[in-house]
């Protein structure tokens, strides 16, 4: 029950952080990172805008919950339970940001969510009897990223965020399960987290993903961007299998297919 509560809070804080950041960036307007003259106004805006700070606070809470949960559970399972954020993002974007959610976008989001759930819930339903290589399929799909700056930005987000996920997960496995019952032990673990090289690399990668995410929100709807970043999950699952040595069953690869189908529809 405690883990379910933590997962619920993780989803809510992540979604609200996304929503407030999207609200702020829509007010600022489209970001042009190629033009260096626009950097100073952007930095000043990021440092002084209320909605940016509110979004960052919620995302920091989400990061704290995330580190706590991945110290207890497999990364692949946590990410699958995180799939609720895709639907919540669409709902909150419609209610709070007044974004228009087309039927095709909603269908794509639902398929992505189903794919992520299949991946997470398949551990007990299937056995990993063979090694499946989806690299060629993913490579073919990735060629479409270069058709627009939005998909290019999403590709950067996915690679940076998934690398961050994997480094954070491996770092937290080294540190051990977070002990919330002992204040002394908790502060000791926080100290270990701060100086752990993998945690530092993970935070750096997720900072890159965060800045890219903010940029793309200045011209694209969060109800489109957040489901599209499910590509991060595909990269993270493959990394969990080959780097973290987590067992990834056939069912999880089937879930990945659903995610890719949803991404194609959501274009």
N, C-alpha and C positions, 0 to 999 in steps of 0.2 A: 504493500500500500504506500509506503514511504517513497519508493522508487516511482510509482505512478504519479504521485503528487509532484515530485521533482520534474518529471517529464512534462506534466501539464503546465507547470510554471515556466519551464524552458520554452515551450511552444508559445505561450502568451507573451512573454517578455521579448522573444525574437520577433513576433509579428508586430507588436506595438512599436518596437524600435524601428522596424522597416517602414511602418506607416508614418511616423513622425519625421523620419529622414526624407521620405518621399514628399511629404507636405512642404518641408523646408526647401528642397531642391526645385520643386515646381515654382515656388515663389521667386527663386533666384534666376531661373531661366537656364537655357542650354549652356553647358560647359564646353569650352573649346581649349583643350589642354595643349593643342599645337601652338596656340598663340600665347607666348610667355607673358604678354602684357595683361592677360586676364587672370594670372595666378594670384597676384596680390589682392585684388578685390574678392576672389574666391576664398583665400585664406582668412581674410578679415571677416567675411560672412560666416565661414565655418566656426570661427572662434567666438562670434558674438550673437549668433541667432539662437533664440530660445528653443525652437523645435529641433535644431541640430543637437543641442545639449541634452534635451529630453530623450531624443532617440539614442544618443550615445550612452546615457545612463541606463536605459532599458537593455541595450545590447551588452553593456558591462555586466549587468545582473545576469543576463542570459549566458555570458561566457563563464561566470562563476558557477552557475548551475551546471553548465556543460562539462566543465572540468571535474566537478563533483560526481556527475553521473558516469562519465567514461572511466573514472577510477574504479567503478563498481561493476559496470556492464561492458559487453563487447561493443566496439565502435559501430559495427554493421547493424546491431540491434538498435542502438540509440538513434542512429540516423534514420532508421525505418520508422521508429515511433515519432520522429520529428516531421514526418510527412504531413501531419495535420496542419502545419504552418502554410502549406500551399493553398488549401481551401480557406483557412482563416484569413490569409492575405487578400484573397479575392473578395471575401465577405466584408472585411474591414475597409478595403479600398473602395468598395461600392457604398458602404454606409458613411464613412468618414471623409473620403477624398472625392466622392461623387464620380468615380471612374465608371465608364461604361464597360460592362462585362458581356461580350458577345457570347452567343451560344457555342460557337466553335472554340473560343478560348476556354469556356467553362468545361467543355468536353475534354479538351486537351489537358486541363488541370486535373480533372477527375481521373483520367487515364494515368497521368504521372503519379498521382497519389496511390492509385491501385497498384501500380508497378512497385512503388517504394514499400507499400505494405506487404506485397507478395515476397519481396526480398527479405523483409524482416521476419515474417512469420513462417518462412519456408524451412527454417533450420530443423524443425522437428518433423517435417513432412517429406523431405527428400534426403538422399545420400549423395555425397560428392564423389561419384565413381570415376569421373573422367575430368581431365583438364580441358576447359573450353576456352578458346581464344576468340575474343570478339574484336581484336585489334583492327582487323581489316574493315569490319562493319563500321566501327567507330571512326576510322580514318576516312572512309567514304562520306560519312555524315559530316565530319568536321570540315570538309571542303566547302560546305554551304556557309560556314561562318564568315568567309571572306566576302560574302555578298552584301554585307551591311556592317556599319560600325557598331550597331547594337549587338549583333552576334559575335563580333570580334571582342567586344568588351566582356560579353558573357563567357567567352572562351578563356579570357584572362582571369576572370573571377573564379571560374571552375577550377583551373589549374592551381591558382594561388590558394584558394580556399581548401581544396582537397589535400594539397601538400601540408597546409596548416593543420588540418584535421588529423592527418597521419602522424605528424611530428608531436602534436599535443597528446594524442592517444598513447604513443610509444613512451613519451616522457612521463605521463601519469602512471603508466604501468611500471615504470622504473621506481617511481616514488611510492606507489602503493595506494590502497583505498583511503580516501579522505575520511578522517575520524572527526565527526561532528559532535561527539559526546564529550571530548576532552579539549578545553580551550588551549591548554599548554601544547598538546599534540597538534592541534589545528594550526597554531602559529608556527610551530616547527616545520610543518609541512608547507605552509605558505612560503617560508624562507627557502625551502628546497625547490619549490616551484619557480621562484623568482630567479634562481641561479642555474636552473637546469638548462643546458644548451639546446636540447630539443624543444623545450617549451619556448625559449627565446626565439628560435627559428620559426616555430609554429605561429607565434604572435606576430612576427615580422611578415610572414606570408599572408596571414589573415588581415593585417593592416593594408597590404597591397590590394587584397580582395575588397576590403571595406571602401578604400578610396575609389576603386573602379566601380563599385556598386553605387556609391554616391553620384559619381559622374553620369552613369547611364540613367539614373533616376531623374536627372535634369531634363531628359528628352523622351524617356519611355515610361509607360505606366508600370507601377509596382505589381499590378495584377498579371502583367505579362512577364516582367523581369524575374520575379521570385520563382514561379514555376519553371522558367527556362534554366535557372541555376540548379535545377535537379541534375544537370549534367555533372555537377560537383559530386553528387552521390555515386554516379557511375564510376568516376575516377577514384573515389574513396573506397568503394567496395573492391575494386581491382587491387588497390594499394593494400587494403586490409588482408587480402588473400596472399599476395606475393611478398609483402614487406612485414606485416604484422603476424603473418602465418595463421590468421583466423580461418576457420573452416567455412568455405563459401559453397553452399550446395547448389545443385542444378536449379532448384526453385528460385534461388536468388538471381541466377543468370536469366531465368524466364522473366523475373521482375524487371531486370535491366532492359529487356526488350520492350516491355510495356512503357518504361520511362522514355526510351528513345522514340517510340511511336507517338507518345504524348508530346514530346518536344517538336516532332515534325508537324503534328496537327496544330500546335500552339504558335507556329511561325506566322 
